[in-house]
Amino acid sequence: MSKEQPLKFLVNIYYGLGVIFVMLLKKIFKFDAAHNLTKYNGKCENLHGHTYKLVVTVEGKPDNQDMVIDFVLLKKIVQNEVIDILDHAYINDIIENPTAENIAKWIWGKLSKKIEEQGVKLYEIEVWETEDSSVIYRGEDE
């Protein structure tokens, strides 16, 4: 038996029992915003801006249409709850001390219940402040 055969056998057993694997689905967004860090001593305490990249990851099982969540629906939720608020905004008026960490936590708070209403779980928020610097937030420990 080759190395692949046991795995294929197990997958066939799971599918035969009607088990559907949980999947992670990601959608990427961009928005431009200005901020300054109020608890920081350095350049970033001055007003400046970023083109942020936001990666929203949800977790779920494919539904009867074989989709975890419709990308169009996920886009609409994120657009309404996050992008329309933060894009071209001075984020300090919305989020206290808007570090990438605090922005990620704020986004989680805006999205988690809305996404759960669709029968899937918000798995992870990743906020890219620059092309080489990001933060990942996965919610509070339960």
N, C-alpha and C positions, 0 to 999 in steps of 0.2 A: 504494500500500500504506500503510495507517495505521500509526501508531507501535506499536500493539498486535500487529499481524500478525507481524512478525519474531519477537517473543518467543513468541507462540503457536506459530509454526512450529518454533522450537527446542525448546519443551516437547514438542511432538508427536514430534519426532525422538528426544529422550531417552527418552520413554516407549515409542516404537517399538523402541528398542534395549534396552529392559528396564532402563534406569537409574532407580533410585528415589532421590529427593532425601533428604538427611540433614535431620532435623528436631530442633528443641529442644523439650523438654517440661518444664514447670514445675509444681511442687506447693508450696503454701504451708502452713506449720505455725506454731504459736505455743506458747511455753512461758514460764513465770514462773520466775525464779531470782534469787538474791541473790549479790552479789560485792563485793569491794573491790579497788582497783588498788594493788598493792604497790610499784610503781615510779613512782607519780604523787604530785605534791605539790599537793594541792588537795582540793576536796570529795569527789571520787571515790575518795580513799584511805580514806574512811569506808565502813562497811557500808551498802549500799543495794541496791535491786532494780529489775528491769525486767520488762516483758512483751515478750519478744523475738519478733520475726517472723523466721522462717527460710524462705528460698526456695531450693529444691533444683532445679537444672536439669540434665537429662540430655540426651545427644546420641545419636541413632541413626537407623536406617532402620526404617520400619514393617515388622512381621513378617507372617506369613501371615494374621494376624487384623487387619491394617492398623493395628497399634498399635506405638508405639515401646517402651513398657512399660505394663503394666496399672497404672492409678493406684492400685488397691487394693494391689498388690504393692509399689509404691514407698512407699506410706503405711506398710505393715507394716515394711519395712526401716528407714525413718527412725524410726518409733515405737520399734522394738526397740533400735536402735543409738544413738539420740540422745535423743529426747524422754523416754523412760522413765528415762534417766540424769540429764538436766539439769533436768527439770521439778520445781519446788519444791525445788531443791537449792541448797546453798552452793557455787558453782562453783569457788571457790578450792581445795576439797578434791579437785577433779577435774582442773582445768587451771591450770597455773602462770601467775600474773599474767594473769587472764582478761579481757584487752581484747577488743573485738569482733574484732580481727584474729586474736588467738590462739584465740578460740572458733571462728572460721571455719576456721582451719587444723586444729583438733582434729576438727571435724565432718567435714572432707574426709577425714582419716585414718580415721575410723570408717566412712565410707560408700563410698569409692572402690572397694575390692575387692568388697564385697558387691553393689554395683550392676553392676560389670563382670561378675560371675558370671551376671548376667541378660542378657548380650549387648549391653549399652549402655554408654556412657562417661559418667562424671560430668563435666559441663561446667563447672558453676559453683555455688558456695555464696554466698548473700547473707544476711548477718545484719544485721537491723535492731535497733538497740539502743533507738532512740526513733523517733517517727513521721517525723523528718526527718534521721536519721543512720544510715547503713549502711556496711558494708564488703563488697566482693566479692572472693572468692578463687577462682582457677582452677587451683590446683595448682602444683607446682614446675616450672620450665623443664626440659625434657628435653634 
